[in-house]
Amino acid sequence: MERFSDIVGLLRGDADRVREQLYLAITSEIPQGAGMFPPASGKVSRELIDALSYIFLSANATGALPDSAVLRLRAWALDLRRFGFPAASYDAFARIVREVLGAGIEARFVLEDAASEMARAATAADLQGVPAAAAARVSSVRTDNGVDVVRLEAGMPVSYAPGQYLPVMQVGRQGAWRSLAPALPSNPFGQLEFHVDGEITPEVGSYITLGAARGASPRFDAGQLTVVAAGTGAAAAKAIVFHALEMPAPPRTRLALVGDVADRDAFTRLAAVSEWFSVEADPDLAGEVVFCGPHEQVAALDVPADAIRICPDAPADWTYRA
């Protein structure tokens, strides 16, 4: 029987060659696949290698994928829709990967199963009329405490949970995607706000393309919620707090702000008139605990192991955990 660990070793040990060959094969056979990678890159992304490794690491001895891996692959398929990658191309994608890797029959079954699950998720979204991507127009840009606060209008609801983040791309910058957390809860009017520190350079009147939401969202039924926000992490914190504000019985919510953040005054004003919400320098890390901010800033904090981390700029984690 083929050893999937050998395939993972090839993916990681000969990554440059594999990335180049996959790029040539994908872009020649699946034209829409070119949109997944920066122009003239000549290689597929490292994330694709990590994702393929994840698929083989998660497959059991018979080649079956566990439910946790299936859910992850379905979410990935929804994310890839923003590139215009059609559901009908997943079979070809699985074959291309197998041919480049020189993999045998067991690997073929694993790849075909993964492709089938991803195609099923993408097709369901197509049939439900879920937009593959949305466009939003920048309506205002202001600077607050060194952070650019960008307001946008999408003209239609953009679906995400408070604390999740969206891949965004400035029109005219093909392939340059950055992840940003909305600072407003999802609303029927498609109004969005991002806190930006160089990730994008929007101008009023310009357009931003938005992909499918990703990342964790805290529970609001735990009774107590503690949020620590560093830098631009105040955006995710704001979406979380203002979502709680809309609830009939919001959880007891404590917020700590670390470093230069936007809208500090808005949080302070809300705390002054709310019994359920407070801004504290050193809150008790009890109940549901959430840390928001750039990856490096959050990593420098004393984060409990069971806390939710909302770091839009962190590399995608394709580590398989049984």
Secondary structure, DSSP 8 states (H G I E B T S, - for coil): ---HHHHHHHHHHTHHHHHHHHHHHHHHH-GGGGGGS-TT--S--HHHHHHHHHHHHHS-TTS---HHHHHHHHHHHHHHGGGT--GGGHHHHHHHHHHHHT--HHHHHHHHHHHHHHHHHHHHHHHTT--S-EEEEEEEEEEETTEEEEEEE-SS-----TT-BEEEEETT-TT--EEE--SS---TT-EEEEEESSS----TT-EEEE---BS----S-SSEEEEEEEGGGHHHHHHHHHHHHTSSS--EEEEEEESS-S-HHHHHHHHHT-SSEEE-SS----SEEEEES-HHHHHTS---TTSEEE-TTS--------
